[in-house]
Amino acid sequence: MIYLDYAATTPIDDEALEVFSQASRKFFGNASSLHDIGSEAARLLDMSRQQLADMLNIKKEGIIFTSGGSESNMLAIDTFIASKPSWQNHLIVSRTEHASIANFVAKLEQEGFDVTYLRHLEDGRVDIEHLEECLTEKTCLVIVQHVNSEIGVIQPIEQISKAVRKHQAFLHVDCVQSFAKLPLGKISALCDGLSVSSHKVYGPKGTGAVFFPSIHQLKAPVPNITHEYGFRPGTVDVPGIASFVTAAKKLGDNMEDERKRICMLRMQLIEQLTVRKVDFQIIEAKNQLPHILALTFAGLQGQYIMLELNQKGFAVSTGSACQIGKQDPSKTMMAIGKSEDEAHQFVRFSFGKNTTADEIHKLADCIEGIAGIR
């Protein structure tokens, strides 16, 4: 099968898999144990933490390893709430956040927190004027996804941070889709929390991290925790972390060349569909990650396109993997002003390091055949 759903997850890198295998055999100790076997695991953990910190230009003490992006997001929210007085109970969230944030914030809203959902412009960017209007002295936290997982729009974090800083609220940025694909050194200096995930960068599933650049100013949500500088309980998965960092660093080192290659593949698919006179529309943004291409096909359900492509040997998506199985239209498409019909026509193609020009050509042929069936 030709895999074109890299925004959902990625196959583990061979080198990262080998690191995981070796570390599982040689560094199996609990990194918190005081004996030599534990100390060896602790040294590998510290080295991995430093390598990840170097990628983000932050101090290693600001990195908290987690089980993935979802836990990172929820831990960040809990931490920021714990670090503000109870009267600052106002949260501002974009309407296109990942389910881990959207569902957790909805729970907080039911518990009495005041939540404001930001408007979006037609291309998916947050409406900065609306953000500025919503910020008050009661605002505890603003949450914005750096790159949207459905349409690939890149949010203007610098403008968002400037607005948030005027009110001394915290800013958390979900960078799961942008990590190791876009430079994040500047982003880490503009936010208070930043979440990433291993399985989006060719590392193993079940590993991730949240970065707190100014961790010394934060309060842990649960007291007396001994792991991860007191912010996250549980024995640390050292082999998974070493594998994660290996994959992330490898992808990050080739970031610019890979971006250019993915851009060419994206343009190739668009050009080939145009030549074949397929009736489609691109969901475009002023700034967009090329790895994610969102298309709608006139008169055809996105789920129909996806299932037909699956039968022909292509793995694509109709949106965020955490929303699949629900029949609701894409919340991102609805947030940018599309109709329900247009939202249901949405199909996401996401490209990765194994995607080839030949695969794109075969995909265009198959889409032409499917779109011609009425």
N, C-alpha and C positions, 0 to 999 in steps of 0.2 A: 504493500500500500504506500502511496505517496503522501507524506505527512506535511500538512500545511496549517497546523494548529499550534504553532510554537508559543503563542501568547497564553495558551492554556497550560502547557508544560513542555519541557524539552527532554530529549533522550540524554541520559547521563554520558558525559565525556569519557572516553576510554582512559585517559590519564587520571581523571578524577576518580574513576571506578577502581583503578589500581591503587591509588592512594588510600581509598576507603578500605580496600581489602588488606593492605599491608598494615595500616594503622589499627585496624580491628584485631589483628594478630599480635602486633608488637606494643601497642599503646592502649591496652584494654583497661588499664587501671582507672580508678575514680580519681579525677584530677584534684579532689579535695582531700584525698588520703595523704598521710604524712610519710608513708614508707617510700622506698625508691621507685617502685612500680607506679605509684600515684604521682610522684614527682616527675617522672618521665612524661606521663600524660599531661601534666600541668605545663611542662615546658613546650610541648607541641601545641597546646591550647594557646599559650601566650604568644608563640610565634605566629600562629594563625590569626590571632586577634590583631597583632601588629601589622601584618600584611594587609588585612582588611582596612585597618585605620589609615594606612598609607594611600589606599585607593580613594579615600574620602577626605584626606587632609584633616583628620581629627585625631585627638589623643585616643590611644587604645582603651583607656579606662571608660570612655564613653560608649563602648560597644557592648551590648547585652545580647548574647546568643539565645535564640528561641527555637520553636519547632517549625517556624515558617512565617510568611507574611501576615497571615490572619492573626496569629498570636502576637506578633510584633505590633500590629495596629491596635489591638485591644489592650495590650500592656501599656502602650504609649498613652492611650486615652485615660486609663486608670491612673497612671503616674501623674499626668498633668492635672487631673481633677484633685488628686491627693495633695498636690503641691500648691494649690490655691485655697483661699478661705472659702467656706461653704456658701457665702453670699454671692460669690462669683460663679453662678450656676448656668451661665448662658453659653451655648455651643453654636458655632456657625459651621455648616457642612455643605459641600457642593452636592448637587442632586445626582451626580454620576459616580459616586464612590463605590468601591468594591463592597460586596455583601458583608464582609467581616466588619466594616465600619458602619454601613447603613443599618444593619440589624442591631448592632451594639448600641448605636446612637438612638434607635427607636426604643430600645429597652430603657435607656436612660431617660428618654422623654416620658415614658410611662411612669417612671419613678419620681418625676417632678422636675427634671431639668428643662430649661427653656431652650428650645432648639429652633434655629433659623436655617432654612434651606435656600441656598444661593441660586439666583437666576443665572442662566447661561446664554451666551451669544449664539448666533446661528451656526458658527463653526465649532462650538463646544467649549470655548474659553469661558472662564468665570467672568461675570459682569463685575468689574472692579468698582464701578460707581455704586452698585447695590451692596457690595461688601462694605464699602466705606460708610454707607447709610446705616448698616446693621450693627456695626461695632459700637459697643458702649463700655462703660466702666465695669459692668457686670460680666463682660465677655471673658470667659476662661480660656477658650480654645477655638482655633479655626483649623479645619481639616480640609485639605485639597489633595487630590491625586495628581502626581506630576505628569504622568502619561496615562490617558484613558485606555483601558484594556479592550474596549469595543471599537473605537474609531481612531485611536492613536493620537488625539490632539495633545499638544504639550502646553501645560498651563504656564502663564507668566509669573513664575514664583517670585521674581524680583519685585514686581509691582505689588503682588499680594503681601509679601513680607513687609514692604514699606508701609502699607496701610495698617497691617497688624501691629507693627512696632509702635505706632503712635498711641496705641491703647494698652500696651504692655500685656497683651494676651499671648498665649502660646500658639505656635504654628506647627502642626504636624503634617508632613508630606509623605504620602505613600509612593515610594519609588520602585515598587516591585517590577513594573514594566520597563523602567528606564535604566535600572542599575546595570552597569557594564555595557550598555548600549549608547548612553549619552554621558558626557563628563558631568560628575556630580560634586566636584570640589567646591564650586561656588554655591550650589544648592545647600550643602551642609552648613555653610556659614550664614545662611539666611533663615534657617528653620531651627526649631527646638527638638524635633523628633523626625526621624527618617527611617522608614521600614523597607526591608529587602527580603528576598526569598531565594533559596538555593535552586529549587527545581525550575526556575525561569532562566537560569544561566548555565544549564547543563551540569548542575550538581545533583546530589541525591535529594529525594523528597524527605520531608520531616525536619528540615533545618532552615534557619533564617536568622535575621538579626534586626534589632532596632538600635539606631544610633541616637545618643543624647549628647550633642556637642558640649553642653554645659551641665553635665550630670551632677556636679557638685551643688547645683542650685535646686535640685529636685528632691522630692520626698518619695520613698518607696511606698507603693500602695498597701503592701502587707509588711508589718514589722517583723523583725528577728529572722529574716531569710539569710541564709549563709552563702548561697551560691550567687554567681554573677553580680558581685558588688552589692548584694542585698536586694536586688530588683527582681530576680526570677528564681523560683524554687526548682528543685529537681536536679538529678545528676546530669552533668553536661555531656552531650554526645560528641566526644572529641574526634573520633574517626569521621563522623558526618561533617563536622565543622572543617576539618582538614581537607576533606574532599570538596566541600563547598567553596572554600577559599581558592583551592587549586583551579577549579573550573572558572570561578569569577575572574581571577587574575589573568587566566589564559584568554578569556573572552575580552576583557578590558584592554589587554595589551594589543589586540587586533581591532580595536573599536572603530577607528576611522576607515580602515580598508574594508571592513565588513559592512559599514554603513553605506559606503559607495557601491559595493556589490549588490546589496539589498535594494538600493535605489534603482539600479539598472533592471533588476528582476521585476520590481514593481511597475516601472515604466513599460517594460516589455509586455506584461500581462494586459495593461490598459490599452496599449497600442494594438495588440493582437485581437482583443475583444472588439475594438473600434473597427479594425479592418474587416472583421467577420460580421459587422453590422448587428452585433448583439445590443439589445435595448437595455442599457444599464446606466446607473448614476453613481458617481464617486462621492462619498462623504468626505469632503476636503476641509482642511483647516489652514490658517495662516502659518502655523508651526505644527508639524506633524512628524511622528516617528515613522520612518518608511517601512519598518518591519510589519506594520499593521495596515491592511488595506480593507476598508469597509465599502461594500457595494450594495446597491439595491437593484432588483431586476423587475421591470414593469410587468404587473399582472401575475407575478409568480411569488409564492410564499418562500421565504428564506429557508424554512425547514424542508420544503419540497426540494429545493436546489441542493441542500446539504445531504439529504437522504439519497437523491439520485447520484450525486458525486461519490457518496460512500459506496454505492453499488458498483461504481466504475473504478473504485480503487483509490479514491482521494479522501483524506481526512481534513475537513474544514469545520467551521463553527457558525452558529447563528448568534453568538454573543459570548459573554463571560461564562467560563465553565461553571462558576458558582451559581449561575442562574439557570443553567440548562435543566430541563425537566419541567420548568414552569412554562405555562402557555401565555404568560403576560408578554406584551411587546417590549422590545429593548427600552430600558429606562433612559439610556443615553440618547437614543433617537427621539424619544418623547421630550426629553429635557431641552433639546436643541430646536424644538418646534416642528418636528415631523408629525404627520398624521399617524393614526394607528395602522392604517393599511401600509404606509411607507415603512413603519417600524417593523411590521411583520415580514416585509420583503428583504430585510437586512441579512447579509451574509458577510462573515469576517474571514479573510484569508490572512494568515500570519506566517511570515517567512523566517527561516533560520539558517544556520551555517551549513546544513546539508541540502538546502534547496538549490536546484540547478536550473539552467536555462531550458534544458530539454523537458524538465518537469512542468515548467511554465507553459511551454508550447503544447504539451499534452493536455494540460488543464484547460487552456483556451479552446482546444478542439472539443473537449467534453462539454464545456459550458455552452458552446455554440449548438451542439446537438440537443442539449436539455432545453435551452431557451427557445429553440425552434419548435418544440413540442407544445402545442396549445390545444 
